[in-house]
Amino acid sequence: MRIIIAITLILGVSCLQAQINAGDPKNKEFKLFEGGVYAGANFSQVHGDFYAGFDKIGLNAGPVVHVNLNQTWSISLELLYSQKGARSKPDPNNLNTYLLVLDYAEAPILINYNDKNRLIFQAGLAYGRMINTREEINGIDNDNSEAIYSDELSYLIGGTLLIGEMKHFGVNFRYQGSITTVGESADPKVVGLVNSLVTLRGVYYF
């Protein structure tokens, strides 16, 4: 809750600062705060569930705030709705289907390196809190609530390419993997389920 309040307050200050500077499109003076919003998709899988491939597609969206340390380095805070999980590949020769839905409220904290104000490289950690889980086997709901954990800690690495002269828009790509296990695996040789996903998003900076 404290993270949510902090992100909301910083984003509000960032929006106000952006409005003040909006009158001068050539204003390149240093800004302590910069805010934006992400929207895109997760392509995810879960290690330990007998299925391979980034076949589960879900939403990844939410606000972001950069706290600029200087012109090159910044720390960013995000507040995301992130849909993860796993899905079996369609196969006309196999009627068995599988779907695992893992929806999180997620708060990533990242360190960012801004290369000549066009490319932003980032790496950090994220805390995720489960808000919804559902499992379907051959189209039938299966109660998996006891096998899935409420909390997740993960690592992230990726980058953003800023587009256009004003650099308000960008394309973000990153990889994310669980540090902690997110559930119990049916495979006795596996310690636990682990999320693995790639994310492709658009970003707009105010």
C-alpha positions as CSV (number, residue, x, y, z in Angstrom):
1,M,0.0,0.0,0.0
2,R,2.8,2.4,0.8
3,I,4.4,1.7,-2.6
4,I,1.0,2.5,-4.3
5,I,0.7,5.8,-2.4
6,A,4.3,6.8,-3.2
7,I,3.9,6.0,-7.0
8,T,0.6,8.0,-7.1
9,L,2.1,11.0,-5.4
10,I,5.2,11.1,-7.5
11,L,3.2,10.6,-10.7
12,G,1.0,13.5,-9.8
13,V,4.0,15.8,-9.3
14,S,5.4,14.6,-12.6
15,C,2.2,15.4,-14.5
16,L,2.1,18.9,-12.9
17,Q,5.7,19.5,-13.9
18,A,5.0,18.2,-17.4
19,Q,2.2,20.7,-17.8
20,I,4.3,23.5,-16.6
21,N,7.0,22.7,-19.2
22,A,4.5,21.9,-22.0
23,G,4.5,25.5,-23.2
24,D,8.1,25.3,-24.4
25,P,8.6,22.1,-26.5
26,K,12.3,22.8,-26.7
27,N,12.7,22.9,-22.9
28,K,15.4,20.3,-22.1
29,E,16.2,21.3,-18.6
30,F,16.8,18.6,-16.0
31,K,13.6,17.2,-14.5
32,L,13.7,15.4,-11.2
33,F,10.5,13.4,-11.9
34,E,9.1,12.0,-15.2
35,G,5.9,10.0,-15.4
36,G,4.3,7.8,-18.0
37,V,2.0,4.9,-18.7
38,Y,2.7,1.4,-20.2
39,A,0.3,-0.8,-22.1
40,G,1.1,-4.1,-23.8
41,A,1.2,-7.8,-23.6
42,N,3.0,-10.6,-21.7
43,F,4.0,-13.8,-23.5
44,S,4.4,-16.3,-20.6
45,Q,5.0,-19.8,-19.5
46,V,5.4,-21.6,-16.2
47,H,8.4,-23.9,-15.6
48,G,7.4,-27.2,-13.9
49,D,4.0,-27.7,-15.4
50,F,5.0,-30.1,-18.2
51,Y,4.2,-27.5,-20.9
52,A,6.8,-25.5,-22.8
53,G,6.6,-22.3,-24.9
54,F,5.5,-18.7,-24.3
55,D,1.9,-19.4,-25.4
56,K,-0.1,-17.7,-22.7
57,I,-0.8,-14.1,-23.7
58,G,-2.0,-11.5,-21.2
59,L,-2.2,-7.8,-20.4
60,N,0.6,-5.8,-18.9
61,A,-0.4,-2.2,-18.1
62,G,0.0,0.6,-15.6
63,P,1.8,3.9,-14.7
64,V,5.5,4.5,-14.3
65,V,7.5,7.2,-12.6
66,H,11.2,7.9,-13.2
67,V,13.2,9.6,-10.4
68,N,16.1,11.1,-12.3
69,L,19.5,11.0,-10.5
70,N,21.2,12.9,-13.4
71,Q,20.9,13.0,-17.2
72,T,22.0,9.4,-17.5
73,W,20.7,7.4,-14.5
74,S,17.3,7.1,-13.0
75,I,15.3,4.8,-10.7
76,S,11.8,3.9,-11.9
77,L,8.7,2.7,-10.0
78,E,5.8,1.0,-11.8
79,L,2.4,-0.2,-10.6
80,L,1.2,-2.9,-13.0
81,Y,-1.7,-5.2,-13.7
82,S,0.2,-8.2,-15.1
83,Q,-1.4,-11.4,-16.5
84,K,0.8,-14.5,-16.5
85,G,0.4,-18.2,-16.6
86,A,0.6,-21.1,-19.1
87,R,-1.4,-22.5,-22.0
88,S,-1.1,-25.7,-24.0
89,K,-0.3,-25.3,-27.7
90,P,-3.3,-26.0,-30.1
91,D,-2.8,-29.5,-31.6
92,P,-5.5,-31.2,-33.8
93,N,-4.0,-34.5,-32.9
94,N,-4.3,-34.0,-29.2
95,L,-7.7,-33.0,-27.7
96,N,-6.2,-32.4,-24.2
97,T,-6.0,-28.7,-23.3
98,Y,-4.5,-26.8,-20.4
99,L,-4.8,-23.2,-19.2
100,L,-3.3,-21.6,-16.1
101,V,-4.2,-18.0,-15.3
102,L,-2.1,-16.1,-12.8
103,D,-3.1,-12.4,-12.5
104,Y,-0.9,-10.1,-10.4
105,A,-0.8,-6.6,-9.0
106,E,2.9,-5.9,-9.5
107,A,5.3,-3.2,-8.3
108,P,8.7,-3.3,-10.2
109,I,11.6,-1.1,-9.0
110,L,14.3,-0.7,-11.7
111,I,17.6,1.1,-12.3
112,N,17.7,2.7,-15.7
113,Y,20.6,3.8,-17.9
114,N,19.7,6.4,-20.6
115,D,22.0,6.2,-23.6
116,K,22.0,9.6,-25.4
117,N,18.4,10.1,-24.5
118,R,17.2,7.5,-27.0
119,L,17.8,4.1,-25.6
120,I,16.9,3.2,-22.0
121,F,18.4,0.0,-20.5
122,Q,16.8,-1.3,-17.3
123,A,17.2,-4.0,-14.7
124,G,15.6,-4.6,-11.3
125,L,13.2,-6.5,-9.1
126,A,9.5,-6.7,-8.8
127,Y,7.1,-7.8,-6.1
128,G,3.9,-9.3,-7.3
129,R,0.7,-10.0,-5.3
130,M,-1.8,-12.6,-6.7
131,I,-5.2,-11.2,-7.3
132,N,-6.7,-14.0,-9.4
133,T,-5.8,-17.6,-10.3
134,R,-7.7,-20.1,-12.4
135,E,-6.8,-23.5,-13.9
136,E,-8.6,-25.3,-16.7
137,I,-7.9,-28.9,-17.7
138,N,-9.7,-30.0,-20.9
139,G,-12.0,-27.0,-20.5
140,I,-13.0,-28.0,-17.0
141,D,-12.2,-25.7,-14.0
142,N,-9.9,-27.2,-11.5
143,D,-9.5,-25.7,-8.0
144,N,-5.8,-24.9,-7.7
145,S,-6.0,-22.2,-5.0
146,E,-4.1,-24.2,-2.4
147,A,-1.3,-25.0,-4.9
148,I,-0.6,-21.4,-5.9
149,Y,1.2,-18.9,-3.6
150,S,0.0,-15.3,-3.0
151,D,3.4,-13.6,-3.3
152,E,6.1,-13.5,-6.0
153,L,9.5,-11.9,-6.2
154,S,11.0,-11.7,-9.7
155,Y,13.9,-10.1,-11.6
156,L,13.6,-8.0,-14.8
157,I,15.9,-6.9,-17.6
158,G,15.1,-5.0,-20.7
159,G,15.1,-1.7,-22.5
160,T,13.0,1.0,-24.2
161,L,13.5,2.7,-27.6
162,L,12.2,6.3,-27.6
163,I,10.6,7.4,-30.8
164,G,10.1,10.9,-32.3
165,E,11.7,14.2,-31.8
166,M,9.9,14.9,-28.5
167,K,10.5,11.3,-27.3
168,H,7.1,11.0,-25.6
169,F,6.5,7.6,-27.2
170,G,8.6,4.4,-26.9
171,V,8.6,0.7,-27.3
172,N,9.6,-1.4,-24.3
173,F,10.8,-5.0,-24.4
174,R,11.9,-7.1,-21.4
175,Y,12.4,-10.5,-19.9
176,Q,11.1,-11.4,-16.4
177,G,11.6,-14.5,-14.3
178,S,10.6,-15.6,-10.8
179,I,13.1,-15.7,-8.0
180,T,10.7,-17.4,-5.6
181,T,8.5,-20.3,-6.6
182,V,4.8,-19.3,-7.3
183,G,3.2,-22.7,-6.6
184,E,3.5,-26.4,-6.2
185,S,4.6,-28.6,-9.1
186,A,3.0,-31.9,-10.0
187,D,6.4,-33.1,-11.1
188,P,8.2,-34.5,-8.0
189,K,11.6,-33.7,-9.6
190,V,10.8,-29.9,-9.7
191,V,11.0,-27.8,-6.5
192,G,8.1,-25.5,-7.6
193,L,6.4,-23.6,-10.3
194,V,8.4,-20.6,-11.8
195,N,7.0,-17.8,-14.0
196,S,9.0,-16.9,-17.1
197,L,7.8,-14.3,-19.6
198,V,8.7,-11.7,-22.2
199,T,6.9,-8.5,-22.4
200,L,6.3,-6.1,-25.3
201,R,4.7,-2.8,-24.5
202,G,4.2,0.7,-25.7
203,V,5.0,3.6,-23.4
204,Y,3.9,7.3,-23.3
205,Y,5.9,9.8,-21.2
206,F,4.0,12.9,-20.2
